[in-house]
Amino acid sequence: MPIIESAKAAIEQVTGWQRPSDDELDRLVRPRKANAFRFGDEGLIPNHPHWGLIVYRGAVKLPGEFDPAAVFEDLFGRNGWGSSWRDGIYDYVHYHSRIHEVLGIARGSGKVRFGGKRGRTFTLKAGDVAVLPSGTGHQRLSATGDFLVVGAYPPGGTYDECTGSEEHASAVKTIPKVARPRMDPVYGKNGPLLDLWKA
């Protein structure tokens, strides 16, 4: 699937095919409550010491005339979250110690555990968005065959992938130093993330 999705993304970037205009993108975003969840350091997965996972349920409408992945790419990009990718979520627990991440569910549904073994499992479906502060453990437990996720990152961080206890000591020092994003990946400069993730 990643090869096919990469080819589609390249064609859409060049041609604009199946991508929404700015006005259309505005109409696809729904106002939704920010559901915030905090997870403590569990030894293997540090999680963020101050900021919680944010889940927006059904935040984005995905009508058939647009490629759902393109909708998320354009929305996140417009709000300053770039380096986007199209794929699934790894089936092993991991986290990023030097960057925050947003996950938009473009197709299908999946059970994803956030926060590590003592965290919380969510069923995420098309249109949902999860915003992960650095350090947040995440792992796909199961998914439909068509499960497709678009991920993106705010500027200023450095991508890394941590999976083991040997990284924990350095990660707990790095995670709080990752700067707060300037914009919410879904709702921009007035989004709930800015209030929930206070400096």
Z-matrix of the N, CA and C atoms (Angstrom, degrees):
N
C 1 1.453
C 2 1.531 1 112.83
N 3 1.355 2 121.06 1 -40.65
C 4 1.463 3 119.11 2 -178.73
C 5 1.527 4 113.87 3 -57.91
N 6 1.341 5 118.55 4 -36.57
C 7 1.468 6 120.62 5 -179.53
C 8 1.523 7 110.24 6 -66.12
N 9 1.325 8 116.62 7 -45.42
C 10 1.468 9 120.96 8 179.15
C 11 1.527 10 110.18 9 -62.81
N 12 1.321 11 116.41 10 -45.51
C 13 1.464 12 120.05 11 -179.23
C 14 1.525 13 111.29 12 -65.52
N 15 1.324 14 117.85 13 -36.47
C 16 1.465 15 120.74 14 177.44
C 17 1.523 16 110.95 15 -64.10
N 18 1.337 17 116.41 16 -41.27
C 19 1.462 18 120.47 17 178.01
C 20 1.522 19 110.95 18 -64.46
N 21 1.336 20 116.59 19 -44.02
C 22 1.468 21 120.34 20 177.90
C 23 1.528 22 110.60 21 -59.78
N 24 1.327 23 116.24 22 -44.63
C 25 1.466 24 120.21 23 -178.64
C 26 1.524 25 110.89 24 -61.10
N 27 1.329 26 116.80 25 -41.98
C 28 1.469 27 120.56 26 -179.84
C 29 1.520 28 111.07 27 -63.61
N 30 1.330 29 116.76 28 -44.76
C 31 1.470 30 120.94 29 179.18
C 32 1.529 31 110.52 30 -63.42
N 33 1.324 32 116.56 31 -42.81
C 34 1.466 33 120.88 32 -178.54
C 35 1.527 34 111.06 33 -65.46
N 36 1.323 35 116.81 34 -37.64
C 37 1.469 36 119.77 35 178.90
C 38 1.520 37 111.16 36 -62.81
N 39 1.322 38 116.14 37 -40.97
C 40 1.466 39 120.85 38 -177.11
C 41 1.522 40 111.44 39 -74.95
N 42 1.327 41 116.99 40 -42.23
C 43 1.467 42 120.88 41 -172.11
C 44 1.521 43 114.81 42 -98.98
N 45 1.337 44 117.19 43 -21.47
C 46 1.461 45 119.79 44 -173.36
C 47 1.518 46 112.98 45 79.69
N 48 1.313 47 117.22 46 1.10
C 49 1.460 48 123.15 47 -178.68
C 50 1.531 49 110.96 48 -60.10
N 51 1.311 50 116.22 49 131.08
C 52 1.467 51 125.15 50 177.54
C 53 1.524 52 113.73 51 61.95
N 54 1.329 53 117.21 52 17.40
C 55 1.461 54 120.64 53 176.24
C 56 1.527 55 108.57 54 -104.38
N 57 1.326 56 118.48 55 139.69
C 58 1.462 57 120.24 56 179.04
C 59 1.522 58 112.04 57 -76.01
N 60 1.336 59 115.77 58 150.41
C 61 1.461 60 120.12 59 171.04
C 62 1.532 61 107.82 60 -74.16
N 63 1.328 62 117.28 61 172.34
C 64 1.472 63 120.13 62 178.55
C 65 1.522 64 111.33 63 -60.06
N 66 1.347 65 116.68 64 -42.36
C 67 1.470 66 120.02 65 179.36
C 68 1.516 67 110.98 66 -64.74
N 69 1.321 68 116.79 67 -42.41
C 70 1.463 69 120.15 68 178.42
C 71 1.525 70 110.79 69 -64.44
N 72 1.317 71 116.57 70 -38.81
C 73 1.459 72 120.56 71 178.96
C 74 1.524 73 110.76 72 -62.15
N 75 1.331 74 117.16 73 -40.35
C 76 1.470 75 120.80 74 176.71
C 77 1.523 76 111.22 75 -57.25
N 78 1.317 77 116.71 76 -39.82
C 79 1.472 78 120.81 77 -177.66
C 80 1.527 79 112.80 78 -75.29
N 81 1.311 80 117.44 79 -16.82
C 82 1.461 81 120.88 80 -178.89
C 83 1.528 82 113.05 81 -86.83
N 84 1.325 83 116.98 82 -15.41
C 85 1.468 84 120.93 83 -179.36
C 86 1.520 85 109.20 84 -88.87
N 87 1.329 86 115.51 85 127.09
C 88 1.468 87 121.34 86 179.15
C 89 1.530 88 109.64 87 -105.29
N 90 1.327 89 117.01 88 139.13
C 91 1.472 90 117.83 89 174.00
C 92 1.530 91 109.39 90 -68.42
N 93 1.305 92 116.50 91 127.20
C 94 1.464 93 121.89 92 -178.10
C 95 1.522 94 109.95 93 -138.36
N 96 1.321 95 114.54 94 152.06
C 97 1.462 96 121.43 95 175.77
C 98 1.525 97 108.71 96 -69.52
N 99 1.323 98 115.06 97 141.53
C 100 1.462 99 120.80 98 174.30
C 101 1.522 100 108.19 99 -87.48
N 102 1.317 101 116.80 100 112.08
C 103 1.462 102 121.75 101 176.28
C 104 1.523 103 107.30 102 -90.39
N 105 1.335 104 116.97 103 117.16
C 106 1.464 105 121.36 104 -175.46
C 107 1.526 106 110.39 105 -109.42
N 108 1.335 107 115.89 106 140.12
C 109 1.456 108 122.68 107 -177.10
C 110 1.523 109 109.07 108 -137.49
N 111 1.329 110 116.94 109 124.75
C 112 1.466 111 122.03 110 179.03
C 113 1.515 112 109.76 111 -102.40
N 114 1.314 113 115.12 112 141.89
C 115 1.461 114 121.72 113 178.04
C 116 1.526 115 108.60 114 -128.36
N 117 1.318 116 115.83 115 138.51
C 118 1.458 117 120.17 116 178.84
C 119 1.520 118 112.10 117 -84.23
N 120 1.300 119 114.70 118 168.55
C 121 1.463 120 122.16 119 176.21
C 122 1.529 121 107.32 120 -68.47
N 123 1.313 122 115.97 121 122.45
C 124 1.472 123 118.53 122 -178.26
C 125 1.521 124 112.84 123 -106.77
N 126 1.303 125 117.32 124 13.38
C 127 1.456 126 120.78 125 177.83
C 128 1.513 127 112.86 126 99.55
N 129 1.318 128 117.34 127 -53.99
C 130 1.464 129 121.19 128 177.25
C 131 1.529 130 110.00 129 -89.08
N 132 1.335 131 115.91 130 -46.31
C 133 1.467 132 122.76 131 179.94
C 134 1.524 133 108.06 132 -105.11
N 135 1.340 134 117.76 133 116.79
C 136 1.462 135 118.92 134 -176.46
C 137 1.527 136 114.13 135 -74.29
N 138 1.341 137 116.97 136 -32.60
C 139 1.464 138 121.94 137 -171.23
C 140 1.528 139 108.97 138 58.85
N 141 1.308 140 117.74 139 179.01
C 142 1.466 141 120.37 140 -177.90
C 143 1.521 142 109.07 141 -92.22
N 144 1.342 143 118.56 142 136.24
C 145 1.465 144 119.89 143 -176.59
C 146 1.530 145 114.65 144 -70.86
N 147 1.334 146 118.06 145 -18.81
C 148 1.468 147 119.80 146 -174.74
C 149 1.526 148 113.77 147 -127.63
N 150 1.301 149 118.09 148 -34.75
C 151 1.458 150 121.68 149 -172.38
C 152 1.517 151 111.13 150 -105.40
N 153 1.328 152 115.43 151 144.01
C 154 1.452 153 120.73 152 -178.04
C 155 1.520 154 113.66 153 -103.46
N 156 1.316 155 113.89 154 161.81
C 157 1.463 156 121.84 155 169.72
C 158 1.523 157 108.13 156 -59.22
N 159 1.324 158 117.01 157 138.83
C 160 1.465 159 121.74 158 175.28
C 161 1.520 160 108.19 159 -116.98
N 162 1.335 161 116.21 160 129.74
C 163 1.465 162 121.52 161 177.75
C 164 1.524 163 108.46 162 -120.48
N 165 1.333 164 115.72 163 124.64
C 166 1.459 165 122.51 164 173.52
C 167 1.530 166 106.64 165 -106.89
N 168 1.324 167 117.33 166 115.05
C 169 1.455 168 121.79 167 179.64
C 170 1.527 169 110.56 168 -84.81
N 171 1.332 170 116.80 169 127.09
C 172 1.459 171 120.88 170 176.39
C 173 1.512 172 113.90 171 58.22
N 174 1.333 173 116.83 172 35.86
C 175 1.468 174 120.64 173 -175.19
C 176 1.516 175 113.48 174 -72.89
N 177 1.328 176 116.98 175 -20.88
C 178 1.464 177 120.34 176 -174.51
C 179 1.529 178 109.78 177 -129.60
N 180 1.335 179 115.76 178 126.71
C 181 1.471 180 120.55 179 173.47
C 182 1.522 181 107.85 180 -79.26
N 183 1.332 182 116.02 181 140.80
C 184 1.460 183 120.76 182 -176.58
C 185 1.527 184 110.10 183 -127.39
N 186 1.338 185 117.54 184 73.91
C 187 1.470 186 120.18 185 179.83
C 188 1.521 187 111.55 186 -68.82
N 189 1.317 188 115.38 187 154.82
C 190 1.458 189 122.02 188 -173.85
C 191 1.512 190 116.38 189 -62.06
N 192 1.337 191 118.63 190 -21.16
C 193 1.469 192 118.51 191 -176.64
C 194 1.532 193 113.20 192 -75.75
N 195 1.331 194 117.26 193 -10.17
C 196 1.465 195 120.71 194 178.97
C 197 1.520 196 110.26 195 -117.01
N 198 1.325 197 115.47 196 149.43
C 199 1.451 198 120.07 197 171.03
C 200 1.532 199 106.27 198 -70.54
N 201 1.337 200 118.85 199 121.18
C 202 1.467 201 119.48 200 -175.91
C 203 1.522 202 113.48 201 -61.45
N 204 1.335 203 116.81 202 -32.19
C 205 1.464 204 119.10 203 177.53
C 206 1.525 205 110.81 204 -66.84
N 207 1.330 206 116.66 205 -38.84
C 208 1.465 207 120.53 206 178.62
C 209 1.523 208 111.17 207 -64.05
N 210 1.323 209 117.04 208 -35.93
C 211 1.467 210 120.77 209 177.99
C 212 1.526 211 109.62 210 -59.05
N 213 1.339 212 116.35 211 -49.07
C 214 1.461 213 119.45 212 179.98
C 215 1.526 214 112.16 213 -66.52
N 216 1.316 215 117.35 214 -41.75
C 217 1.472 216 119.85 215 179.12
C 218 1.523 217 110.61 216 -57.97
N 219 1.330 218 116.46 217 -45.67
C 220 1.461 219 120.24 218 -177.73
C 221 1.525 220 111.64 219 -69.50
N 222 1.320 221 116.65 220 -39.56
C 223 1.457 222 120.50 221 179.29
C 224 1.527 223 110.71 222 -64.31
N 225 1.319 224 116.63 223 -50.59
C 226 1.458 225 119.60 224 -179.93
C 227 1.530 226 110.88 225 -62.79
N 228 1.325 227 116.59 226 -43.06
C 229 1.456 228 120.68 227 -179.76
C 230 1.521 229 112.47 228 -61.72
N 231 1.323 230 116.03 229 -41.34
C 232 1.462 231 120.03 230 178.99
C 233 1.525 232 111.61 231 -60.88
N 234 1.330 233 116.08 232 -29.38
C 235 1.458 234 120.89 233 -178.46
C 236 1.533 235 112.77 234 -99.08
N 237 1.337 236 115.84 235 19.01
C 238 1.451 237 120.25 236 172.12
C 239 1.519 238 116.09 237 84.06
N 240 1.338 239 117.50 238 9.37
C 241 1.465 240 120.62 239 177.54
C 242 1.525 241 107.13 240 -103.34
N 243 1.317 242 117.05 241 113.92
C 244 1.460 243 120.83 242 -173.68
C 245 1.513 244 113.52 243 -121.50
N 246 1.344 245 115.09 244 -155.48
C 247 1.472 246 122.87 245 -175.37
C 248 1.522 247 110.34 246 50.35
N 249 1.331 248 116.04 247 43.00
C 250 1.462 249 119.98 248 -174.37
C 251 1.524 250 112.09 249 -72.20
N 252 1.312 251 114.54 250 156.76
C 253 1.459 252 122.94 251 178.10
C 254 1.528 253 109.19 252 -141.11
N 255 1.325 254 116.55 253 160.36
C 256 1.464 255 124.01 254 176.70
C 257 1.525 256 108.03 255 -123.01
N 258 1.316 257 117.00 256 122.80
C 259 1.464 258 120.87 257 179.72
C 260 1.520 259 108.06 258 -174.80
N 261 1.318 260 116.24 259 -152.53
C 262 1.456 261 121.88 260 174.32
C 263 1.517 262 108.34 261 -108.31
N 264 1.336 263 115.82 262 -154.18
C 265 1.462 264 122.51 263 174.13
C 266 1.519 265 105.86 264 -121.69
N 267 1.315 266 117.42 265 136.43
C 268 1.462 267 120.61 266 -177.96
C 269 1.531 268 111.26 267 -55.20
N 270 1.339 269 115.92 268 148.43
C 271 1.457 270 120.42 269 -179.59
C 272 1.531 271 112.29 270 -89.96
N 273 1.320 272 117.54 271 11.91
C 274 1.466 273 121.80 272 173.98
C 275 1.530 274 107.38 273 -122.60
N 276 1.316 275 115.91 274 152.48
C 277 1.455 276 119.81 275 -176.94
C 278 1.532 277 109.43 276 -73.22
N 279 1.313 278 114.95 277 135.35
C 280 1.463 279 121.59 278 179.62
C 281 1.520 280 108.42 279 -154.47
N 282 1.325 281 115.92 280 169.22
C 283 1.459 282 121.37 281 177.30
C 284 1.521 283 108.53 282 -154.40
N 285 1.323 284 115.36 283 169.74
C 286 1.465 285 121.87 284 178.90
C 287 1.532 286 107.32 285 -118.25
N 288 1.308 287 117.15 286 124.48
C 289 1.466 288 120.38 287 -175.61
C 290 1.526 289 113.40 288 -94.41
N 291 1.350 290 116.86 289 -10.07
C 292 1.462 291 119.81 290 -174.20
C 293 1.532 292 113.63 291 -122.61
N 294 1.340 293 116.31 292 7.62
C 295 1.466 294 118.61 293 -176.93
C 296 1.526 295 109.78 294 -160.33
N 297 1.330 296 116.09 295 150.86
C 298 1.463 297 122.17 296 172.67
C 299 1.529 298 108.06 297 -87.41
N 300 1.326 299 116.92 298 165.67
C 301 1.462 300 120.50 299 -178.18
C 302 1.522 301 109.78 300 -145.29
N 303 1.328 302 116.02 301 144.78
C 304 1.461 303 121.52 302 171.76
C 305 1.525 304 108.01 303 -117.47
N 306 1.337 305 115.61 304 141.06
C 307 1.465 306 122.49 305 178.39
C 308 1.516 307 108.63 306 -124.15
N 309 1.325 308 116.81 307 118.81
C 310 1.466 309 121.96 308 176.16
C 311 1.518 310 108.83 309 -108.09
N 312 1.321 311 117.35 310 128.66
C 313 1.460 312 120.68 311 -178.62
C 314 1.528 313 108.03 312 -87.19
N 315 1.338 314 115.53 313 110.84
C 316 1.464 315 121.45 314 -175.46
C 317 1.526 316 112.33 315 -88.76
N 318 1.325 317 117.24 316 -35.31
C 319 1.469 318 121.11 317 -179.97
C 320 1.518 319 109.86 318 -147.63
N 321 1.334 320 115.33 319 152.49
C 322 1.454 321 120.71 320 173.23
C 323 1.510 322 113.12 321 71.03
N 324 1.324 323 114.95 322 -160.64
C 325 1.465 324 121.03 323 178.85
C 326 1.522 325 108.78 324 -150.32
N 327 1.315 326 115.21 325 157.65
C 328 1.452 327 120.13 326 179.84
C 329 1.508 328 111.44 327 -154.82
N 330 1.325 329 115.31 328 152.17
C 331 1.462 330 121.36 329 172.85
C 332 1.517 331 106.83 330 -92.72
N 333 1.317 332 115.31 331 122.29
C 334 1.460 333 121.53 332 -176.77
C 335 1.525 334 108.14 333 -126.66
N 336 1.320 335 115.60 334 129.20
C 337 1.467 336 119.64 335 176.55
C 338 1.519 337 108.67 336 -98.41
N 339 1.314 338 115.53 337 128.11
C 340 1.456 339 122.75 338 177.77
C 341 1.529 340 109.05 339 -111.47
N 342 1.321 341 116.01 340 145.71
C 343 1.458 342 120.32 341 175.12
C 344 1.510 343 115.56 342 92.37
N 345 1.330 344 118.73 343 -2.60
C 346 1.461 345 121.06 344 -178.09
C 347 1.519 346 111.88 345 93.90
N 348 1.328 347 116.04 346 -168.52
C 349 1.468 348 120.97 347 -174.55
C 350 1.518 349 113.18 348 -61.36
N 351 1.318 350 116.78 349 -30.37
C 352 1.466 351 119.94 350 178.32
C 353 1.530 352 111.47 351 -97.98
N 354 1.323 353 115.94 352 17.07
C 355 1.463 354 120.84 353 -179.42
C 356 1.508 355 112.62 354 -84.85
N 357 1.322 356 115.29 355 -138.38
C 358 1.465 357 120.62 356 -175.54
C 359 1.519 358 109.26 357 -141.58
N 360 1.345 359 115.81 358 141.29
C 361 1.459 360 121.48 359 179.77
C 362 1.522 361 109.65 360 -101.52
N 363 1.331 362 115.16 361 133.34
C 364 1.454 363 122.69 362 179.28
C 365 1.522 364 108.99 363 -122.01
N 366 1.315 365 116.48 364 144.03
C 367 1.460 366 120.50 365 166.26
C 368 1.521 367 106.20 366 -94.16
N 369 1.318 368 115.98 367 113.14
C 370 1.464 369 121.54 368 179.77
C 371 1.514 370 108.29 369 -102.80
N 372 1.327 371 116.00 370 137.89
C 373 1.462 372 119.97 371 -178.92
C 374 1.521 373 110.19 372 -131.44
N 375 1.330 374 115.55 373 170.18
C 376 1.460 375 121.66 374 -176.47
C 377 1.523 376 110.81 375 -49.96
N 378 1.338 377 115.79 376 129.93
C 379 1.454 378 122.70 377 -179.18
C 380 1.519 379 113.94 378 99.94
N 381 1.351 380 117.24 379 -15.16
C 382 1.465 381 121.14 380 178.84
C 383 1.526 382 110.05 381 -82.11
N 384 1.338 383 115.11 382 154.38
C 385 1.460 384 121.63 383 177.67
C 386 1.525 385 108.44 384 -134.88
N 387 1.330 386 116.43 385 135.69
C 388 1.462 387 122.40 386 173.57
C 389 1.523 388 108.24 387 -120.41
N 390 1.342 389 116.62 388 130.80
C 391 1.457 390 122.11 389 178.80
C 392 1.526 391 107.34 390 -113.30
N 393 1.318 392 115.74 391 118.52
C 394 1.461 393 122.22 392 -173.28
C 395 1.522 394 110.99 393 -107.31
N 396 1.337 395 117.44 394 117.80
C 397 1.464 396 117.14 395 171.43
C 398 1.521 397 109.18 396 -69.17
N 399 1.315 398 116.70 397 156.26
C 400 1.463 399 120.43 398 179.20
C 401 1.523 400 109.55 399 -50.69
N 402 1.335 401 114.81 400 143.36
C 403 1.459 402 120.70 401 178.77
C 404 1.502 403 115.62 402 92.55
N 405 1.337 404 117.74 403 -11.05
C 406 1.460 405 121.18 404 -176.25
C 407 1.530 406 110.79 405 -75.82
N 408 1.312 407 116.65 406 118.64
C 409 1.452 408 120.72 407 176.86
C 410 1.515 409 110.59 408 -68.66
N 411 1.334 410 116.61 409 142.64
C 412 1.467 411 120.52 410 176.07
C 413 1.520 412 109.79 411 -149.87
N 414 1.343 413 114.41 412 146.39
C 415 1.460 414 121.68 413 -174.78
C 416 1.525 415 109.24 414 -159.27
N 417 1.343 416 116.50 415 130.96
C 418 1.469 417 120.35 416 174.03
C 419 1.522 418 108.45 417 -80.39
N 420 1.337 419 115.35 418 125.99
C 421 1.461 420 120.75 419 177.54
C 422 1.519 421 111.54 420 -93.33
N 423 1.331 422 116.60 421 -37.02
C 424 1.468 423 121.93 422 176.72
C 425 1.517 424 107.84 423 -162.46
N 426 1.351 425 115.95 424 163.09
C 427 1.468 426 119.62 425 -179.19
C 428 1.514 427 109.67 426 -163.49
N 429 1.326 428 115.05 427 157.73
C 430 1.453 429 120.94 428 172.71
C 431 1.525 430 108.43 429 -71.47
N 432 1.330 431 116.61 430 161.06
C 433 1.453 432 121.27 431 -177.39
C 434 1.512 433 114.20 432 -62.79
N 435 1.335 434 117.12 433 -24.80
C 436 1.470 435 120.38 434 -178.21
C 437 1.529 436 113.16 435 -98.02
N 438 1.324 437 117.54 436 12.13
C 439 1.468 438 122.18 437 -176.38
C 440 1.526 439 110.19 438 -57.62
N 441 1.334 440 116.01 439 121.66
C 442 1.461 441 121.79 440 179.70
C 443 1.520 442 109.09 441 -135.82
N 444 1.313 443 115.77 442 129.65
C 445 1.458 444 122.97 443 -177.29
C 446 1.519 445 108.97 444 -121.67
N 447 1.330 446 115.93 445 142.22
C 448 1.459 447 121.57 446 170.19
C 449 1.524 448 106.75 447 -111.15
N 450 1.318 449 115.64 448 123.82
C 451 1.459 450 121.02 449 176.86
C 452 1.508 451 110.38 450 -110.65
N 453 1.327 452 116.11 451 154.82
C 454 1.469 453 121.26 452 177.56
C 455 1.521 454 109.03 453 -157.15
N 456 1.342 455 115.74 454 168.76
C 457 1.458 456 122.17 455 -173.40
C 458 1.523 457 110.43 456 -138.80
N 459 1.332 458 116.90 457 146.75
C 460 1.466 459 118.56 458 175.16
C 461 1.527 460 110.09 459 -75.55
N 462 1.319 461 117.43 460 160.03
C 463 1.468 462 119.01 461 177.56
C 464 1.523 463 110.17 462 -69.65
N 465 1.300 464 115.22 463 157.65
C 466 1.456 465 119.51 464 173.19
C 467 1.511 466 115.33 465 99.57
N 468 1.314 467 118.47 466 -14.43
C 469 1.456 468 120.19 467 177.69
C 470 1.514 469 111.19 468 -101.49
N 471 1.312 470 115.44 469 177.90
C 472 1.456 471 122.24 470 177.50
C 473 1.516 472 107.95 471 -128.23
N 474 1.330 473 116.66 472 125.98
C 475 1.462 474 120.30 473 -178.92
C 476 1.521 475 110.38 474 -67.10
N 477 1.314 476 115.51 475 133.38
C 478 1.453 477 122.21 476 169.41
C 479 1.525 478 107.62 477 -146.93
N 480 1.301 479 116.25 478 164.89
C 481 1.461 480 120.68 479 179.81
C 482 1.516 481 108.03 480 -134.22
N 483 1.321 482 115.67 481 115.52
C 484 1.456 483 121.61 482 -177.30
C 485 1.530 484 109.26 483 -111.61
N 486 1.327 485 116.11 484 138.28
C 487 1.467 486 119.98 485 -177.49
C 488 1.521 487 113.95 486 -134.68
N 489 1.321 488 118.95 487 -16.39
C 490 1.455 489 119.23 488 -171.02
C 491 1.507 490 114.83 489 -125.93
N 492 1.318 491 114.57 490 171.43
C 493 1.460 492 121.05 491 -177.71
C 494 1.527 493 112.26 492 -68.62
N 495 1.349 494 117.52 493 -22.79
C 496 1.466 495 119.42 494 -178.72
C 497 1.530 496 111.90 495 -66.79
N 498 1.326 497 118.22 496 -19.95
C 499 1.468 498 121.83 497 -179.74
C 500 1.528 499 112.47 498 -91.37
N 501 1.319 500 116.79 499 -13.13
C 502 1.465 501 121.52 500 -169.95
C 503 1.531 502 113.00 501 -58.14
N 504 1.315 503 117.94 502 -48.64
C 505 1.468 504 121.13 503 -175.28
C 506 1.522 505 112.26 504 -59.50
N 507 1.329 506 117.44 505 -43.73
C 508 1.464 507 119.04 506 178.89
C 509 1.526 508 111.40 507 -74.99
N 510 1.335 509 116.68 508 -33.32
C 511 1.468 510 120.19 509 -178.69
C 512 1.530 511 112.18 510 -64.25
N 513 1.331 512 117.80 511 -39.69
C 514 1.469 513 118.96 512 -178.95
C 515 1.526 514 111.83 513 -65.22
N 516 1.318 515 117.49 514 -21.99
C 517 1.470 516 120.62 515 175.73
C 518 1.523 517 111.33 516 -83.47
N 519 1.328 518 116.34 517 -34.18
C 520 1.468 519 121.44 518 -175.84
C 521 1.521 520 112.53 519 -79.62
N 522 1.318 521 117.44 520 -41.51
C 523 1.474 522 122.75 521 -172.29
C 524 1.531 523 113.04 522 -53.08
N 525 1.341 524 120.31 523 -49.51
C 526 1.476 525 119.02 524 -178.21
C 527 1.523 526 114.18 525 -67.42
N 528 1.336 527 117.20 526 -14.91
C 529 1.463 528 120.69 527 -179.24
C 530 1.524 529 113.24 528 -85.21
N 531 1.332 530 117.60 529 -10.31
C 532 1.461 531 120.15 530 179.27
C 533 1.526 532 108.16 531 -70.97
N 534 1.313 533 116.55 532 122.15
C 535 1.466 534 121.95 533 -173.50
C 536 1.525 535 112.43 534 -65.07
N 537 1.311 536 115.18 535 148.52
C 538 1.461 537 120.61 536 174.87
C 539 1.523 538 109.27 537 -65.93
N 540 1.337 539 117.38 538 136.63
C 541 1.470 540 119.17 539 178.38
C 542 1.529 541 110.98 540 -62.37
N 543 1.322 542 115.81 541 153.84
C 544 1.466 543 119.89 542 178.67
C 545 1.521 544 112.13 543 -78.89
N 546 1.348 545 115.50 544 -23.19
C 547 1.466 546 118.77 545 -178.46
C 548 1.517 547 111.26 546 -139.18
N 549 1.309 548 115.14 547 150.01
C 550 1.457 549 123.00 548 171.04
C 551 1.535 550 106.64 549 -69.29
N 552 1.336 551 119.87 550 134.50
C 553 1.467 552 119.81 551 -176.62
C 554 1.520 553 114.68 552 -66.59
N 555 1.332 554 117.29 553 -19.51
C 556 1.466 555 120.96 554 179.55
C 557 1.528 556 111.17 555 -102.52
N 558 1.324 557 117.20 556 -46.34
C 559 1.465 558 121.77 557 -170.28
C 560 1.529 559 114.66 558 -108.10
N 561 1.314 560 117.81 559 6.06
C 562 1.450 561 120.45 560 173.19
C 563 1.509 562 114.96 561 72.17
N 564 1.342 563 115.20 562 -148.15
C 565 1.468 564 120.61 563 -171.57
C 566 1.520 565 114.12 564 -70.28
N 567 1.327 566 118.17 565 -15.10
C 568 1.464 567 120.61 566 178.02
C 569 1.520 568 112.73 567 -108.10
N 570 1.311 569 117.22 568 14.49
C 571 1.457 570 121.23 569 -176.53
C 572 1.519 571 114.25 570 -72.68
N 573 1.327 572 116.36 571 156.90
C 574 1.474 573 121.89 572 -178.76
C 575 1.522 574 114.48 573 -59.64
N 576 1.323 575 117.75 574 -27.68
C 577 1.455 576 120.17 575 -178.41
C 578 1.521 577 111.81 576 -54.37
N 579 1.324 578 117.23 577 -37.91
C 580 1.465 579 120.34 578 -176.04
C 581 1.514 580 112.20 579 -66.17
N 582 1.334 581 117.23 580 -30.24
C 583 1.471 582 120.48 581 175.85
C 584 1.520 583 111.38 582 -81.19
N 585 1.324 584 116.41 583 -36.34
C 586 1.458 585 119.97 584 -177.08
C 587 1.520 586 112.83 585 -76.71
N 588 1.328 587 116.48 586 -31.83
C 589 1.461 588 121.00 587 177.17
C 590 1.525 589 108.13 588 -103.93
N 591 1.298 590 117.14 589 76.94
C 592 1.464 591 120.63 590 -179.71
C 593 1.525 592 109.89 591 -81.93
N 594 1.316 593 114.85 592 148.20
C 595 1.472 594 120.21 593 -179.65
C 596 1.515 595 109.77 594 -64.95
